[in-house]
Amino acid sequence: MPDTLTSVELRPLVLPTSIDAPDAGDYLEMVRVRNAVYREISGHHDHAIAPDELLPYLPSTPDTERRMWIVLDDGRVVGRIGLDFPLEHESTVAFWLIELLHDAWGRGIGSAAYELVERTARERGRTVLQSWAEHPAAAGPQLSAPTGFGEIPHDHAARFYLRHGYALEQIERNSAFDLQGSFDVVERLLAEAQEAASGYRLVRWSPPTPAEYAPSYGWMKSRMITDAPAAGLDFDEEDWDAARVARHDAIHLDGGRLLQVTAAQHIASGELVAFNELVIGRDRTRATHQEDTLVLKEHRGHRLGLLVKCAALMSWRRVAPDSPRVLTYNAEENRPMLDINEAIGFVPIAYNGAWKKVLT
Ligand SMILES: CC(C)(COP(=O)(O)OP(=O)(O)OC[C@H]1O[C@@H](n2cnc3c(N)ncnc32)[C@H](O)[C@@H]1OP(=O)(O)O)[C@@H](O)C(=O)NCCC(=O)NCCS
């Protein structure tokens, strides 16, 4: 830690067994600051999550080794640091985040946190470091992604990445769909998609994943990494066996969050070949998050993406009638997916940068 930052402490976060545990204080502060940071950046509260709902996402698993720290200034928690090491065979990558309250910016705290991130990743033998940040729209100079799609302002966070040797690889669009408006378009598009997808039928479930669907759902989850546009980012191939599907189920079940999986089943083979995931916390008046959506490569061209998305939204209107909107994220160069979202009525609300550094 630089001499000028004597009041600052980067403290490893020990996860409590529950939010009521006597040692849960640091964790609860971390969640409070996390939610406040996202609100400061985005201007809305839709990224917030309750402490007991976040907790199941955070422990290390057989798939990912996870380290976290809280950042304290004079004893006050002002931010957090997260560092993930995927545990796929011979992985070289690490994913990290540093999130500080606005009033702590510009004093070198982020750089001290970054030094810890890079040192820890090196010690763990990882050489490809990747990170995402929202860059709120702002006037002035912009940075373009090397994909040729999208740009972000040359803002404080962008300067931070560039100063620490990172390159902008991809822009991700964050879009929102108004769940309180008309569903006429969704209904019409669903009918069109059903007509084009005559060899497929829709299935839907919430965790626990029915045993009959676990293998092909696991296969589709593993294809998210290989079949979605990754620009210059590095991802390991993932193996989603039944145990990993069960761990994914448990995160939602343990936190009381509702996951709805809507999938298209290829009638001839019985395989699931396209899916969409919507998630909401226990408070059903809060925003909904769209997680993975994918059509397996061999089954593209039958409007299955439109089918699973529209069917999911139609069902969601009954599941969470008071949720105001759905948030989703897509690569800005992913035209086929953006076409679907735009047709349904999703509108862009923010842009994220995906940043990468290769250590020498
Ligand atoms: C991006 C982020 C982590 C940077 O943290 P930070 O503490 O502001 O970073 P630093 O203070 O180390 O560096 C920022 C600037 O302050 C300058 N600075 C550092 N120490 C300073 C000091 N003592 N006095 C004055 N300026 C200082 C740096 O030189 C740098 O200047 P630059 O913008 O011209 O490059 C922080 O803004 C943040 O949490 N943003 C929201 C979340 C986010 O976008 N995270 C990105 C990674 S996930």
The ligand as a Gaussian input file, in Angstrom:
#p B3LYP/6-31G(d) Opt

LIG

0 1
 C      -12.408000       2.471000     -11.875000
 C      -12.092000       2.632000     -10.401000
 C      -11.852000       1.249000      -9.771000
 C      -10.809000       3.467000     -10.278000
 O      -10.487000       3.625000      -8.923000
 P       -9.730000       4.960000      -8.400000
 O       -9.438000       4.762000      -6.969000
 O      -10.475000       6.165000      -8.790000
 O       -8.381000       4.850000      -9.233000
 P       -7.028000       5.656000      -8.923000
 O       -7.283000       6.710000      -7.920000
 O       -5.971000       4.657000      -8.593000
 O       -6.716000       6.265000     -10.335000
 C       -7.639000       7.164000     -10.920000
 C       -6.979000       8.494000     -11.242000
 O       -6.625000       9.150000     -10.047000
 C       -5.256000       9.511000     -10.115000
 N       -4.701000       9.480000      -8.776000
 C       -4.249000       8.403000      -8.112000
 N       -3.797000       8.772000      -6.902000
 C       -3.990000      10.091000      -6.777000
 C       -3.759000      11.028000      -5.769000
 N       -3.206000      10.697000      -4.612000
 N       -4.101000      12.307000      -6.006000
 C       -4.648000      12.680000      -7.156000
 N       -4.900000      11.820000      -8.187000
 C       -4.576000      10.554000      -7.983000
 C       -4.652000       8.495000     -11.003000
 O       -3.455000       8.962000     -11.534000
 C       -5.729000       8.341000     -12.044000
 O       -5.671000       9.435000     -12.949000
 P       -6.206000       9.326000     -14.468000
 O       -7.712000       9.229000     -14.389000
 O       -5.746000      10.582000     -15.097000
 O       -5.593000       8.105000     -15.045000
 C      -13.226000       3.384000      -9.644000
 O      -13.472000       4.578000     -10.340000
 C      -14.524000       2.618000      -9.564000
 O      -14.737000       1.879000      -8.628000
 N      -15.414000       2.815000     -10.564000
 C      -16.706000       2.146000     -10.581000
 C      -16.580000       0.654000     -10.887000
 C      -15.753000       0.389000     -12.108000
 O      -15.964000       0.932000     -13.169000
 N      -14.777000      -0.513000     -11.949000
 C      -13.894000      -0.881000     -13.025000
 C      -13.256000      -2.194000     -12.767000
 S      -14.458000      -3.465000     -12.489000

